[in-house]
């Protein structure tokens, strides 16, 4: 199984591609609107490919119309009567091409019931070949990438975000499908299936495609005069087979816009055939680690060996860098971590290792000692019961490593454990991973190298924060926040305050006016120009971390949506004071001002283009605009002159007075006092949540809820808000840039919003 990139599910989450025991591939989504814990099947990929192959692939032999014996006289008789043949009955549906529901299996040479009308039959050899083609043994999602699609009806270019799904079959073929991200997200029960289409089918290997993995790449294109260069985005696919071969495929992202089946959007970049023919069980791929244009491929074999090969785009031959007999059993998982500085591997021999590539071979790095100790203390099963590792994956910031462990059923308690425990997941904290080889015993590491241990945590943590500023990466901060809390426990709360302060200072968001050289949050002042020139993603990361560490705990929206309630908690951080609250409020105000500026600019541009009829209801309705204008009036001393000028222009266009909103419960009037909630003027006042995007009261029904900062949203935020590089970048936008897709993420912390469930409900917690 494999997770899709975030954003392909109807609620903005991930899809799960599962290859079942009967070699079928299905897509599942989380139960975001159903009160259940089982995942929901949304698409049967095998059914799509079955119809394609049955229509174009096998050699069907047509039966005669009105044949009294609808058996297989037309196919022939082997005389044994033991073989099975596949027949195609009359298709009663209106779909083009046959599906698996139109097929039947009967003994070769026999007849079927008279009421079954056969259309054609297939030879047993063709049926065996078709079975291998339709039997899938490996799946893999590619990273998401953006395509420009041209619409003939509207004569406009639209941006599509798609991801590719590769399926490896027993026949050696690879089926590549394209899944397009939904245009609109919803929290209601999804009735439509994902937009999945077949891209191409590649004959990659002569044996089973046992594993495959994807990676983004890019190449520089030079003009004829070598004066201008451009960047071309590519996608790399590495496939491994049971015959021991590994192949690298490359495809230009631009070729997937209007691709049709049987075309060749992928070309073979390199064929790698190691010396031994042990089956390939896992592959890890990273691009541009050592040199630009250099691809590093880590290959795990069924024999337990690991081979690392460097492939250069300019050279025809690959360079085998390292080969090592790492494990005694099959390598079940490989993954590059920390931007290629180390390689994690796991195997069925019950071992988990960390490797570093030097000039000669693979060198073992010490596994983070506190990670393994904590994991063993939290496991309720003995190590003797666990029979091996069956896969691993890294968190978004590469600070946590999750592994899947198998269990020996015969060693479990047959009354209780054997019924409930089929496998187990272990999570290791690897934020203190060292890249220096050391033969020092673990006890000496704990005593004599504690400062180096802390430095590793800090450097890897800052590297994760820098990586998450990439706007092409979906934001997830659970591992970063948990790592800071872990550092507070082992090093002290003042130290974590210092780390956060040093990180924020390096971003240019605060400065110190202390004369004694001691920098504390009390001596720091907000650098206004730094916040204005910072990207929205950077401000969201800072705000989300401060919210998780210094704000009120819990997710009850009725207690913390009125205002940003920071708490002075000596249990969490000893040096907490008003400075953090003031700094976080400055960031929140900047993000809210950008959101208002973006919304008003959209309306003004639509009026400028002469499309005034599309303003009301389609983008920002009148009620939301009035709420934003009231917020500008309240904060007129803080907002920029550009926002004040745009608000004045908008007020001149509408020339309407302020209309108070009505309570959705008692119909009483609600005055605008806060962007987070409203209180009606009825006899028994009601607290009503406001939309964090439009500032107006949320209508009845299910709404988006942010579990990080406890805010509601009835509408979603335009995606351009999250890609904003600074406040000034919003001044020079045209309507084509503003009118585009939305993102179901919180505009203040950037994390995916969900449907709200009370804490008493059993729900899946999103990381």
C-alpha positions in Angstrom: 0.0 0.0 0.0 1.0 3.6 -0.4 -0.2 7.1 0.6 -1.1 9.6 -2.0 0.1 13.3 -1.7 -2.2 15.4 0.4 -5.1 17.0 -1.4 -6.4 14.2 -3.6 -9.2 13.1 -1.2 -12.6 14.9 -1.2 -11.8 16.6 2.1 -8.2 17.6 1.2 -6.6 14.6 2.8 -4.8 11.6 1.3 -6.0 8.6 -0.6 -4.7 5.1 0.3 -3.8 2.8 -2.6 -4.1 -0.8 -1.5 -3.0 -3.9 -3.4 -5.1 -6.7 -2.0 -4.3 -10.4 -1.6 -6.1 -11.2 -4.8 -3.9 -8.7 -6.7 -6.5 -6.0 -7.1 -5.8 -2.3 -6.5 -8.4 -0.1 -4.8 -8.4 3.5 -3.5 -9.7 4.3 0.0 -10.3 7.6 1.9 -10.7 8.4 5.5 -14.2 8.5 7.0 -14.3 12.3 7.4 -18.1 12.5 7.3 -19.2 9.1 8.4 -19.3 8.0 12.1 -17.2 4.9 11.6 -13.6 3.9 11.8 -13.4 1.7 8.6 -12.0 3.5 5.6 -14.3 4.1 2.6 -13.6 2.6 -0.8 -13.8 5.3 -3.4 -12.4 3.7 -6.6 -11.5 0.3 -8.0 -8.5 0.8 -10.2 -8.4 -2.8 -11.3 -11.9 -2.5 -12.8 -10.7 0.4 -15.0 -7.7 -1.6 -16.2 -9.7 -4.8 -16.6 -12.0 -3.1 -19.0 -9.1 -1.6 -21.0 -7.2 -4.9 -21.3 -10.4 -7.0 -22.1 -11.3 -4.5 -24.8 -7.9 -4.2 -26.5 -5.6 -6.9 -25.3 -6.8 -10.6 -25.4 -7.8 -12.5 -28.6 -11.5 -13.2 -28.2 -13.1 -15.8 -30.4 -16.6 -14.9 -31.3 -19.4 -17.4 -30.9 -22.1 -17.9 -33.5 -25.4 -16.2 -33.0 -28.0 -18.6 -31.9 -25.6 -21.4 -31.2 -27.5 -24.1 -29.4 -24.4 -25.3 -27.6 -22.9 -22.2 -25.9 -19.9 -24.2 -24.8 -16.4 -24.1 -26.3 -16.6 -26.1 -29.4 -15.2 -23.1 -31.2 -12.2 -23.1 -28.9 -11.4 -26.8 -29.1 -11.1 -29.6 -26.7 -7.9 -30.8 -25.0 -9.5 -34.1 -23.9 -8.5 -33.7 -20.3 -11.4 -31.6 -19.1 -9.3 -30.1 -16.2 -8.5 -26.7 -17.8 -10.6 -23.6 -17.2 -11.4 -21.2 -19.9 -12.7 -17.6 -19.7 -15.9 -16.7 -21.4 -17.5 -13.3 -22.0 -21.3 -13.2 -21.6 -23.5 -10.6 -23.1 -22.9 -7.1 -21.8 -26.1 -5.8 -20.4 -24.7 -2.4 -19.3 -24.3 0.7 -21.4 -20.6 1.0 -20.6 -18.1 0.7 -23.5 -16.0 -2.4 -23.3 -16.4 -5.4 -21.1 -15.8 -5.4 -17.4 -15.0 -8.2 -14.9 -18.8 -8.6 -14.2 -19.2 -9.7 -17.8 -16.8 -12.7 -17.4 -17.4 -16.2 -16.3 -15.1 -19.2 -15.7 -16.2 -22.7 -16.8 -14.4 -26.0 -17.4 -12.7 -26.2 -20.8 -14.7 -28.2 -23.3 -17.9 -28.2 -21.3 -21.2 -26.3 -21.9 -23.0 -23.7 -19.8 -26.6 -23.2 -18.9 -28.9 -22.4 -21.8 -30.0 -19.1 -20.4 -26.4 -17.7 -20.6 -25.8 -15.9 -23.8 -22.1 -16.1 -24.7 -20.5 -13.5 -26.9 -17.0 -14.8 -27.1 -14.5 -17.1 -25.4 -10.7 -16.9 -24.7 -8.0 -19.4 -25.3 -6.4 -20.7 -22.0 -3.0 -19.5 -23.0 -4.3 -16.0 -23.6 -6.2 -16.2 -20.3 -3.0 -17.0 -18.4 -1.3 -14.1 -20.0 -4.2 -11.8 -19.2 -4.2 -13.0 -15.6 -0.5 -12.0 -15.2 -1.2 -8.6 -16.7 -4.1 -7.9 -14.3 -2.3 -9.3 -11.2 -0.7 -6.4 -9.4 1.9 -6.8 -6.8 3.2 -3.3 -6.1 1.8 0.3 -6.0 3.4 3.7 -5.7 2.3 7.3 -5.7 4.3 10.1 -7.3 4.8 13.5 -5.7 2.1 16.0 -6.8 2.9 18.5 -9.6 1.1 21.3 -11.3 -0.1 21.2 -14.9 -1.4 24.0 -17.2 -4.5 22.9 -19.0 -6.2 24.9 -21.8 -9.9 25.0 -22.0 -11.4 25.3 -25.5 -14.7 26.5 -24.1 -13.5 29.3 -21.9 -10.3 29.9 -23.8 -8.4 30.2 -20.5 -5.5 28.3 -19.0 -6.3 26.5 -15.7 -3.8 25.0 -13.2 -4.4 21.4 -12.4 -2.6 19.5 -9.6 -2.2 15.9 -10.3 -0.3 12.8 -9.0 0.6 9.6 -10.8 -0.1 6.1 -9.6 2.1 3.3 -10.8 1.0 -0.3 -10.6 3.5 -3.2 -11.1 2.1 -6.5 -12.4 3.3 -10.1 -12.6 3.7 -9.8 -16.3 6.4 -7.1 -15.9 4.2 -4.3 -17.1 3.7 -1.0 -15.3 0.4 0.7 -15.6 0.6 4.5 -14.9 -2.6 6.4 -14.0 -3.2 10.0 -13.4 -5.3 11.3 -10.5 -6.4 14.9 -10.6 -6.9 16.9 -7.4 -10.6 18.0 -6.8 -11.4 21.6 -7.8 -13.7 21.9 -4.7 -13.4 20.2 -1.4 -16.3 19.3 0.9 -16.9 17.8 4.3 -20.2 16.2 3.3 -20.4 12.6 2.2 -18.6 12.2 -1.1 -20.7 10.7 -3.8 -18.3 11.3 -6.8 -15.3 9.1 -7.5 -11.8 10.5 -7.9 -10.8 11.7 -11.4 -8.6 8.8 -12.4 -7.5 8.1 -16.0 -5.0 5.8 -17.7 -1.8 7.4 -18.9 0.3 4.6 -20.4 1.3 1.0 -20.0 5.0 0.2 -20.1 6.6 -3.2 -20.6 9.4 -2.6 -18.1 10.6 -6.1 -17.0 10.4 -9.7 -18.0 9.4 -10.8 -14.5 7.3 -9.5 -11.6 7.6 -5.8 -10.8 8.3 -6.2 -7.1 8.8 -2.6 -6.1 8.8 0.9 -7.5 9.3 4.5 -6.2 9.1 8.1 -7.5 11.1 11.2 -7.3 10.9 14.8 -8.6 13.7 16.0 -10.8 14.5 18.9 -13.1 16.9 19.7 -15.9 18.2 23.0 -17.2 17.4 23.9 -20.9 19.8 26.2 -22.7 19.0 28.2 -25.8 21.0 28.2 -29.0 22.9 31.2 -27.9 23.5 29.8 -24.3 22.4 33.2 -23.0 19.0 32.1 -21.6 18.3 29.1 -19.5 15.0 27.6 -18.3 14.1 24.9 -15.8 12.1 21.9 -17.0 10.4 19.8 -14.3 10.6 16.1 -14.6 9.4 13.0 -12.7 11.6 10.0 -12.1 10.4 6.4 -11.7 12.6 3.6 -10.4 11.3 0.0 -10.9 12.7 -3.2 -9.5 11.9 -6.8 -10.6 12.3 -10.3 -9.2 14.9 -11.0 -11.8 17.3 -8.5 -10.1 17.1 -5.7 -12.6 16.4 -2.1 -11.8 15.4 0.5 -14.4 15.1 4.3 -14.3 12.4 6.1 -16.2 12.0 9.8 -16.8 9.0 11.8 -18.0 8.5 15.5 -18.7 5.8 16.9 -16.5 4.4 19.0 -19.4 3.7 15.8 -21.4 1.0 14.7 -19.0 -1.5 17.5 -19.9 -3.3 15.9 -22.8 -1.7 12.4 -22.7 -3.6 9.5 -24.2 -3.3 5.8 -23.5 -0.5 3.9 -25.4 1.5 7.1 -25.8 5.1 7.3 -24.5 5.3 10.1 -21.9 8.1 8.1 -20.2 11.5 7.1 -21.7 14.0 4.7 -20.3 16.9 6.7 -18.7 19.1 3.9 -17.5 19.0 0.1 -17.1 20.8 -1.2 -14.0 21.6 -4.9 -13.7 23.6 -5.8 -10.6 25.8 -8.9 -10.6 23.6 -11.2 -8.6 20.0 -12.0 -9.7 18.5 -11.9 -6.3 15.0 -10.3 -6.4 14.7 -6.6 -5.7 12.6 -6.0 -2.6 12.9 -2.3 -2.0 14.2 0.9 -3.7 15.0 4.4 -2.4 15.6 7.3 -4.8 17.0 10.8 -4.2 18.0 13.4 -6.8 20.8 15.9 -6.7 22.3 15.0 -3.4 26.1 15.2 -4.2 26.0 16.9 -7.6 23.4 18.5 -9.7 22.0 16.0 -12.2 23.2 13.1 -10.1 20.7 10.5 -9.0 21.4 8.1 -6.1 19.6 4.8 -6.1 19.6 2.5 -3.1 18.6 -1.1 -3.9 17.6 -3.7 -1.3 17.7 -7.3 -2.3 16.0 -10.5 -1.1 19.5 -11.8 -0.1 19.8 -8.9 2.4 22.4 -6.9 0.4 22.1 -3.1 -0.2 23.7 -1.5 -3.2 23.9 2.3 -3.7 24.5 3.4 -7.3 25.1 6.9 -8.6 23.6 7.7 -12.0 24.6 10.8 -13.9 22.4 12.4 -16.5 25.4 13.3 -18.7 27.2 10.0 -18.6 26.0 6.7 -20.2 27.4 4.4 -17.5 26.4 4.3 -13.9 28.8 4.2 -11.0 28.4 1.6 -8.3 29.4 3.4 -5.2 28.8 1.0 -2.4 27.6 -2.6 -1.9 27.2 -4.2 1.5 25.7 -7.4 3.0 23.6 -5.4 5.4 21.0 -7.9 6.5 20.7 -11.7 6.6 17.1 -11.7 5.3 15.2 -9.7 2.7 15.4 -5.9 2.9 11.8 -4.8 3.3 12.3 -1.0 3.6 14.8 1.7 2.4 14.4 5.5 2.8 16.8 8.4 2.4 16.7 10.9 5.3 18.0 14.3 6.1 18.5 15.3 2.5 20.4 12.2 1.6 22.9 12.3 4.5 21.9 8.9 5.8 19.9 5.9 4.7 17.6 3.9 6.9 17.0 0.2 6.2 14.9 -2.6 7.8 14.6 -6.3 7.2 12.8 -9.4 8.1 15.9 -10.3 10.2 14.4 -8.0 12.9 17.1 -5.4 12.5 16.9 -1.6 11.8 20.0 0.2 10.7 21.3 3.6 9.7 23.9 3.9 6.9 26.2 6.7 5.6 27.7 6.7 2.2 31.5 7.3 2.1 33.9 7.0 -0.7 34.4 3.2 -0.3 31.3 1.6 1.1 28.4 1.9 3.5 29.3 2.8 7.0 26.9 2.1 9.9 25.9 5.1 11.9 24.7 4.8 15.6 21.0 4.6 15.8 19.5 7.3 18.1 19.8 5.6 21.5 17.0 7.3 23.3 14.6 6.5 20.4 15.1 2.7 20.8 14.9 2.9 24.6 11.7 4.8 24.7 10.2 2.6 22.0 10.9 -0.6 23.9 9.4 0.9 27.1 6.2 1.7 25.3 5.8 -1.7 23.6 3.6 -4.1 25.5 4.9 -7.2 23.6 8.3 -8.8 24.2 11.0 -8.6 21.5 10.8 -12.4 21.1 7.3 -12.1 19.8 8.2 -9.6 17.0 9.4 -11.4 13.9 10.7 -8.7 11.7 10.2 -5.3 10.0 7.9 -5.0 7.1 8.3 -1.3 6.1 9.2 2.1 7.3 8.4 5.8 6.6 9.5 9.2 7.7 7.5 12.1 9.1 7.3 15.4 7.1 10.2 17.0 9.0 12.3 13.7 9.1 12.2 13.9 12.9 10.2 10.6 13.5 10.6 7.2 11.9 7.6 4.8 11.8 8.1 1.1 11.3 5.7 -1.8 10.8 6.5 -5.0 12.8 5.1 -8.5 12.4 4.2 -10.7 15.3 4.5 -14.5 15.8 1.0 -15.7 16.4 2.1 -18.9 18.0 3.9 -16.9 20.8 0.9 -14.7 21.7 -1.7 -15.4 24.3 -4.2 -17.5 22.4 -7.1 -16.2 24.4 -6.6 -12.5 24.1 -3.6 -11.3 22.1 -3.8 -13.6 19.1 -7.3 -12.3 18.3 -6.5 -8.6 18.5 -2.8 -8.3 17.5 -1.9 -8.9 13.9 0.9 -6.4 13.5 2.3 -3.4 15.4 3.6 0.0 14.5 6.6 1.5 16.3 7.6 5.2 16.1 11.2 6.2 16.8 12.4 9.8 17.4 15.4 10.3 15.1 15.8 14.1 15.5 19.1 13.6 17.3 20.6 11.5 14.4 24.3 12.0 14.2 26.1 11.7 10.9 29.5 11.0 12.4 30.6 7.4 12.9 31.5 6.6 16.5 32.5 3.5 18.3 31.8 5.0 21.7 29.5 2.9 23.9 26.0 4.1 24.5 26.7 4.8 28.2 29.6 7.1 27.3 27.4 8.9 24.8 24.8 9.5 27.5 27.4 11.0 29.9 30.2 12.5 27.8 28.5 13.6 24.6 25.3 15.1 25.9 26.0 18.5 24.4 26.6 16.9 21.0 23.3 15.1 21.3 21.5 18.4 22.0 23.3 20.1 19.0 22.1 17.3 16.7 18.5 17.8 17.9 18.7 21.5 17.3 20.4 21.4 13.9 18.0 18.7 12.6 15.1 20.6 14.0 16.1 23.9 12.3 16.7 22.0 9.1 13.2 20.6 9.2 11.7 24.1 9.8 13.7 25.4 6.8 12.4 22.5 4.6 8.8 23.1 5.6 9.0 26.7 4.2 8.8 25.2 0.8 5.3 26.1 -0.5 5.2 22.9 -2.6 5.2 20.9 0.6 2.0 20.4 2.5 2.4 21.8 6.1 2.4 19.3 9.0 4.1 20.3 12.2 3.3 17.6 14.7 6.8 16.1 14.8 8.4 19.6 15.2 6.2 20.5 18.1 6.6 17.2 19.8 10.4 17.5 19.4 10.4 20.9 21.1 8.4 19.4 24.0 10.9 16.5 24.2 13.8 19.0 24.3 12.0 20.9 27.1 11.9 17.7 29.2 15.5 16.7 28.7 17.3 20.0 28.5 15.1 22.5 30.2 12.4 24.9 29.3 14.6 27.9 29.1 16.8 26.2 26.5 13.8 25.6 24.2 12.8 29.3 24.6 16.3 30.2 23.6 16.2 27.9 20.5 12.9 29.3 19.4 14.0 32.9 19.9 17.3 32.3 18.0 15.3 30.7 15.2 12.8 33.6 14.9 15.7 36.1 15.1 17.5 34.4 12.2 14.3 34.9 10.2 14.5 38.6 10.7 11.2 38.8 12.5 12.4 40.2 15.8 15.4 42.2 17.1 16.9 42.9 20.5 17.5 46.3 22.1 19.2 44.9 25.3 22.5 46.4 26.2 23.8 43.5 28.3 23.8 41.1 25.3 21.3 38.7 26.9 18.5 38.1 24.5 15.1 37.2 26.0 11.6 37.5 24.7 11.2 40.5 27.0 14.0 42.3 25.4 13.0 41.5 21.8 10.9 43.8 19.6 8.9 42.9 16.5 10.7 43.9 13.3 7.7 45.3 11.4 9.5 45.3 8.0 10.5 41.7 8.6 6.9 40.5 9.1 5.7 42.5 6.1 8.4 41.0 3.8 8.0 37.4 5.1 6.1 34.8 3.2 2.7 33.6 4.4 4.1 30.1 4.9 6.9 31.4 7.2 4.4 33.4 9.3 2.1 30.4 9.5 4.9 28.1 10.7 5.9 30.6 13.5 2.3 31.2 14.6 1.5 27.4 14.7 4.5 26.6 16.8 3.8 29.5 19.3 0.2 28.4 19.4 1.1 24.8 20.2 3.6 25.7 22.9 2.2 28.8 24.6 -1.6 28.9 24.0 -4.5 27.4 25.9 -4.6 23.6 25.6 -7.6 21.7 24.3 -9.8 22.2 21.3 -13.1 23.4 22.8 -14.1 26.2 20.3 -16.5 27.9 22.7 -13.7 28.8 25.1 -10.9 30.0 22.9 -12.5 31.4 19.7 -13.4 34.7 21.3 -9.8 35.9 21.5 -6.3 34.6 21.3 -6.0 33.5 25.0 -2.4 32.9 25.8 -1.7 31.4 29.2 1.1 31.9 31.7 2.0 28.3 32.4 4.9 27.6 34.7 4.3 23.9 34.0 5.2 24.2 30.3 7.7 27.1 30.0 9.3 28.9 32.9 10.2 32.1 31.0 6.9 32.7 29.4 5.7 36.3 29.6 3.7 38.9 27.6 6.4 39.1 24.8 5.3 35.9 23.1 1.7 37.0 23.1 2.5 40.4 21.6 4.7 38.9 18.9 2.1 36.2 18.0 -0.7 38.8 17.8 1.4 40.9 15.3 1.8 37.8 13.1 -1.9 37.1 13.3 -2.8 40.6 12.4 -0.5 40.5 9.3 -2.0 37.3 8.1 -5.5 38.6 8.6 -4.7 41.9 6.8 -3.3 39.9 3.8 -6.5 37.9 3.7 -8.7 41.0 3.7 -6.5 42.7 1.1 -6.7 39.6 -1.2 -10.5 39.4 -0.8 -11.1 43.1 -1.5 -8.6 43.2 -4.4 -10.5 40.3 -6.0 -13.8 42.2 -6.0 -12.2 45.4 -7.3 -10.5 43.6 -10.1 -13.8 41.9 -11.1 -15.5 45.3 -11.2 -12.6 46.7 -13.2 -13.0 43.9 -15.8 -16.7 44.6 -16.1 -17.9 41.4 -14.5 -19.9 42.9 -11.7 -22.5 40.2 -11.8 -20.0 37.6 -10.6 -19.2 39.4 -7.4 -22.2 38.7 -5.3 -22.2 35.1 -4.1 -19.4 33.5 -6.3 -16.3 34.9 -4.7 -17.0 37.1 -1.7 -20.6 38.0 -0.9 -21.9 41.4 0.3 -22.2 40.2 4.0 -18.6 39.1 4.1 -17.4 42.4 2.5 -19.3 44.4 5.1 -17.7 42.4 7.9 -14.2 43.0 6.4 -14.9 46.8 6.1 -16.0 46.9 9.7 -12.7 45.1 10.7 -10.7 47.7 8.8 -12.6 50.5 10.5 -11.8 49.1 13.9 -8.1 48.5 13.1 -7.6 51.7 11.0 -4.6 52.6 12.9 -2.8 49.3 12.2 -3.7 48.4 8.6 -1.6 49.7 5.7 -2.5 52.7 3.5 -3.1 50.4 0.5 -5.8 48.5 2.4 -7.4 51.7 3.6 -7.5 53.0 0.0 -9.0 49.8 -1.4 -11.6 49.8 1.4 -12.6 53.3 0.5 -12.9 52.4 -3.2 -15.1 49.4 -2.3 -17.3 51.5 -0.1 -17.8 54.0 -2.9 -18.8 51.2 -5.3 -21.5 49.7 -3.0 -22.8 52.9 -1.3 -24.8 50.9 1.1 -25.0 51.1 4.8 -23.9 48.5 7.3 -26.5 45.7 7.7 -26.4 43.7 10.9 -26.3 40.0 10.6 -29.1 37.8 12.1 -28.7 35.1 14.7 -29.1 31.6 13.1 -30.9 30.4 16.2 -33.3 33.2 17.4 -33.1 35.7 14.4 -31.8 38.5 16.7 -29.3 41.0 15.4 -25.6 40.4 15.8 -23.1 43.2 15.9 -19.5 42.8 14.6 -17.2 42.9 17.6 -14.7 40.1 16.9 -13.5 38.1 13.9 -13.8 34.8 15.9 -17.3 34.9 17.2 -20.5 36.9 17.5 -23.0 37.3 20.3 -26.6 38.1 19.4 -28.7 40.8 21.1 -31.6 38.4 22.0 -33.0 37.8 25.4 -30.8 34.8 25.8 -27.6 35.7 23.9 -26.1 33.0 21.7 -22.4 32.6 20.9 -22.0 32.0 17.2 -18.8 31.1 15.4 -17.5 33.3 12.6 -15.8 32.1 9.5 -12.0 32.8 9.8 -11.9 33.4 6.0 -14.9 35.7 5.4 -15.4 37.0 9.0 -19.2 36.5 8.7 -21.3 34.2 10.8 -21.1 30.6 9.9 -24.4 29.3 8.5 -26.0 26.1 9.9 -24.4 22.9 8.9 -21.0 21.2 9.0 -18.0 23.5 8.8 -14.2 23.3 8.6 -12.4 23.4 11.9 -8.7 23.9 12.7 -7.5 21.6 15.5 -4.4 23.7 15.8 -5.8 27.2 16.5 -9.5 26.2 17.0 -11.0 28.3 14.3 -14.1 27.7 12.1 -14.4 28.3 8.4 -17.5 28.0 6.1 -15.5 28.8 3.0 -12.0 27.9 1.9 -9.0 30.2 1.4 -7.7 30.9 -2.1 -4.5 29.0 -2.8 -2.6 32.2 -3.8 -2.8 33.3 -0.2 -0.6 30.4 0.9 1.9 31.1 -1.9 2.2 34.8 -1.1 5.9 35.7 -0.8 5.3 39.1 1.0 2.6 41.7 1.6 3.7 43.7 -1.4 3.3 40.7 -3.8 -0.5 41.2 -3.4 -0.4 44.7 -5.0 0.5 43.6 -8.5 -1.9 40.7 -9.2 -4.4 40.4 -12.0 -7.8 38.7 -12.0 -6.5 35.5 -13.7 -4.1 35.0 -10.8 -6.7 35.7 -8.1 -9.4 33.5 -9.5 -8.1 30.0 -9.0 -8.3 27.0 -6.8 -8.9 27.1 -3.0 -7.1 25.2 -0.2 -8.9 23.6 2.8 -6.2 24.8 5.2 -6.3 27.3 8.0 -5.2 30.8 6.8 -3.4 31.4 10.2 -1.5 28.2 10.8 -1.5 26.6 7.3 -2.6 23.2 8.6 -5.4 21.2 6.9 -8.8 21.8 8.5 -11.2 19.0 9.3 -14.7 18.4 10.4 -15.2 19.1 14.1 -15.9 16.2 16.4 -16.2 16.5 20.2 -13.5 14.9 22.2 -15.9 12.3 23.5 -16.3 10.9 19.9 -14.0 8.3 18.6 -12.3 9.9 15.7 -9.1 9.5 13.7 -6.6 12.1 14.7 -4.9 13.8 11.7 -1.2 14.3 11.8 
